[in-house]
Amino acid sequence: MPKTGEHAAHWKGGKVRIGRYSYVYQPNHPAAVMGRYVCEHRFEMERKLGRYLEPEEVVHHVDGDAMNNDPNNLSLMANQSTHLKLHHAKGWTKCRTL
Protein backbone atom coordinates (compact mmCIF):
# COMPACT_ATOMS: atom_id res chain seq x y z
CA MET A 1 0.00 0.00 0.00
CA PRO A 2 1.47 3.42 -0.97
CA LYS A 3 2.23 5.84 1.83
CA THR A 4 0.21 9.07 1.90
CA GLY A 5 0.37 12.38 3.72
CA GLU A 6 3.33 12.94 6.01
CA HIS A 7 4.44 9.34 5.51
CA ALA A 8 4.95 9.75 1.76
CA ALA A 9 8.48 10.14 0.40
CA HIS A 10 7.55 13.35 -1.48
CA TRP A 11 5.94 15.04 1.57
CA LYS A 12 6.67 18.78 1.68
CA GLY A 13 4.85 19.84 4.83
CA GLY A 14 1.31 19.54 3.57
CA LYS A 15 1.17 22.57 1.26
CA VAL A 16 0.88 22.65 -2.50
CA ARG A 17 0.48 25.54 -4.88
CA ILE A 18 -2.11 25.27 -7.60
CA GLY A 19 -2.33 28.32 -9.83
CA ARG A 20 -2.27 31.46 -7.70
CA TYR A 21 -3.40 29.76 -4.50
CA SER A 22 -1.86 27.67 -1.77
CA TYR A 23 -3.66 24.55 -0.56
CA VAL A 24 -3.13 22.72 2.73
CA TYR A 25 -3.43 18.99 3.36
CA GLN A 26 -6.71 18.42 5.20
CA PRO A 27 -8.01 15.01 4.06
CA ASN A 28 -10.98 15.05 6.49
CA HIS A 29 -12.20 18.54 5.59
CA PRO A 30 -15.70 18.55 4.03
CA ALA A 31 -14.60 20.97 1.29
CA ALA A 32 -11.34 19.21 0.41
CA VAL A 33 -10.59 19.16 -3.31
CA MET A 34 -8.87 16.22 -4.91
CA GLY A 35 -10.03 14.42 -1.79
CA ARG A 36 -7.31 15.89 0.39
CA TYR A 37 -6.60 19.62 0.07
CA VAL A 38 -8.42 22.83 1.00
CA CYS A 39 -7.59 26.41 -0.01
CA GLU A 40 -5.28 27.81 2.64
CA HIS A 41 -7.05 31.19 2.78
CA ARG A 42 -10.41 29.51 3.36
CA PHE A 43 -8.88 27.19 5.96
CA GLU A 44 -7.28 30.15 7.80
CA MET A 45 -10.59 32.05 7.79
CA GLU A 46 -12.35 28.99 9.21
CA ARG A 47 -9.79 28.79 12.01
CA LYS A 48 -10.28 32.51 12.70
CA LEU A 49 -14.09 32.15 12.84
CA GLY A 50 -14.16 28.75 14.54
CA ARG A 51 -16.51 27.27 11.93
CA TYR A 52 -16.60 25.91 8.39
CA LEU A 53 -17.34 28.45 5.67
CA GLU A 54 -20.53 28.23 3.67
CA PRO A 55 -19.90 27.41 -0.03
CA GLU A 56 -21.10 30.86 -1.16
CA GLU A 57 -18.82 32.77 1.25
CA VAL A 58 -15.71 34.29 -0.29
CA VAL A 59 -12.44 35.14 1.44
CA HIS A 60 -10.92 38.44 0.29
CA HIS A 61 -7.17 39.13 0.49
CA VAL A 62 -7.03 42.71 1.79
CA ASP A 63 -3.63 43.50 0.25
CA GLY A 64 -4.50 41.79 -3.06
CA ASP A 65 -1.77 39.17 -2.63
CA ALA A 66 -3.37 35.73 -3.03
CA MET A 67 -0.38 34.10 -1.32
CA ASN A 68 -0.60 36.24 1.82
CA ASN A 69 -2.84 34.07 3.97
CA ASP A 70 -2.12 35.77 7.27
CA PRO A 71 -5.47 35.88 9.13
CA ASN A 72 -5.10 39.66 9.52
CA ASN A 73 -4.99 39.97 5.72
CA LEU A 74 -8.22 38.02 5.19
CA SER A 75 -11.74 39.41 5.15
CA LEU A 76 -14.97 37.43 4.79
CA MET A 77 -17.45 38.39 2.09
CA ALA A 78 -21.02 37.03 2.04
CA ASN A 79 -20.77 36.04 -1.63
CA GLN A 80 -18.92 36.65 -4.89
CA SER A 81 -21.16 39.59 -5.81
CA THR A 82 -20.24 41.43 -2.59
CA HIS A 83 -16.59 40.61 -3.20
CA LEU A 84 -16.61 41.99 -6.75
CA LYS A 85 -18.38 45.17 -5.58
CA LEU A 86 -15.53 45.71 -3.12
CA HIS A 87 -12.97 45.33 -5.91
CA HIS A 88 -14.93 47.74 -8.09
CA ALA A 89 -15.12 50.29 -5.25
CA LYS A 90 -11.33 50.09 -4.91
CA GLY A 91 -10.96 50.84 -8.61
CA TRP A 92 -9.50 47.46 -9.42
CA THR A 93 -10.48 46.76 -13.01
CA LYS A 94 -9.21 43.21 -12.69
CA CYS A 95 -9.79 41.00 -9.71
CA ARG A 96 -6.19 40.49 -8.62
CA THR A 97 -7.00 37.73 -6.19
CA LEU A 98 -9.11 35.48 -8.42
C-alpha positions as CSV (number, residue, x, y, z in Angstrom):
1,M,0.0,0.0,0.0
2,P,1.5,3.4,-1.0
3,K,2.2,5.8,1.8
4,T,0.2,9.1,1.9
5,G,0.4,12.4,3.7
6,E,3.3,12.9,6.0
7,H,4.4,9.3,5.5
8,A,5.0,9.8,1.8
9,A,8.5,10.1,0.4
10,H,7.5,13.3,-1.5
11,W,5.9,15.0,1.6
12,K,6.7,18.8,1.7
13,G,4.9,19.8,4.8
14,G,1.3,19.5,3.6
15,K,1.2,22.6,1.3
16,V,0.9,22.6,-2.5
17,R,0.5,25.5,-4.9
18,I,-2.1,25.3,-7.6
19,G,-2.3,28.3,-9.8
20,R,-2.3,31.5,-7.7
21,Y,-3.4,29.8,-4.5
22,S,-1.9,27.7,-1.8
23,Y,-3.7,24.5,-0.6
24,V,-3.1,22.7,2.7
25,Y,-3.4,19.0,3.4
26,Q,-6.7,18.4,5.2
27,P,-8.0,15.0,4.1
28,N,-11.0,15.0,6.5
29,H,-12.2,18.5,5.6
30,P,-15.7,18.5,4.0
31,A,-14.6,21.0,1.3
32,A,-11.3,19.2,0.4
33,V,-10.6,19.2,-3.3
34,M,-8.9,16.2,-4.9
35,G,-10.0,14.4,-1.8
36,R,-7.3,15.9,0.4
37,Y,-6.6,19.6,0.1
38,V,-8.4,22.8,1.0
39,C,-7.6,26.4,0.0
40,E,-5.3,27.8,2.6
41,H,-7.0,31.2,2.8
42,R,-10.4,29.5,3.4
43,F,-8.9,27.2,6.0
44,E,-7.3,30.1,7.8
45,M,-10.6,32.0,7.8
46,E,-12.3,29.0,9.2
47,R,-9.8,28.8,12.0
48,K,-10.3,32.5,12.7
49,L,-14.1,32.1,12.8
50,G,-14.2,28.8,14.5
51,R,-16.5,27.3,11.9
52,Y,-16.6,25.9,8.4
53,L,-17.3,28.4,5.7
54,E,-20.5,28.2,3.7
55,P,-19.9,27.4,0.0
56,E,-21.1,30.9,-1.2
57,E,-18.8,32.8,1.3
58,V,-15.7,34.3,-0.3
59,V,-12.4,35.1,1.4
60,H,-10.9,38.4,0.3
61,H,-7.2,39.1,0.5
62,V,-7.0,42.7,1.8
63,D,-3.6,43.5,0.2
64,G,-4.5,41.8,-3.1
65,D,-1.8,39.2,-2.6
66,A,-3.4,35.7,-3.0
67,M,-0.4,34.1,-1.3
68,N,-0.6,36.2,1.8
69,N,-2.8,34.1,4.0
70,D,-2.1,35.8,7.3
71,P,-5.5,35.9,9.1
72,N,-5.1,39.7,9.5
73,N,-5.0,40.0,5.7
74,L,-8.2,38.0,5.2
75,S,-11.7,39.4,5.2
76,L,-15.0,37.4,4.8
77,M,-17.5,38.4,2.1
78,A,-21.0,37.0,2.0
79,N,-20.8,36.0,-1.6
80,Q,-18.9,36.6,-4.9
81,S,-21.2,39.6,-5.8
82,T,-20.2,41.4,-2.6
83,H,-16.6,40.6,-3.2
84,L,-16.6,42.0,-6.7
85,K,-18.4,45.2,-5.6
86,L,-15.5,45.7,-3.1
87,H,-13.0,45.3,-5.9
88,H,-14.9,47.7,-8.1
89,A,-15.1,50.3,-5.2
90,K,-11.3,50.1,-4.9
91,G,-11.0,50.8,-8.6
92,W,-9.5,47.5,-9.4
93,T,-10.5,46.8,-13.0
94,K,-9.2,43.2,-12.7
95,C,-9.8,41.0,-9.7
96,R,-6.2,40.5,-8.6
97,T,-7.0,37.7,-6.2
98,L,-9.1,35.5,-8.4
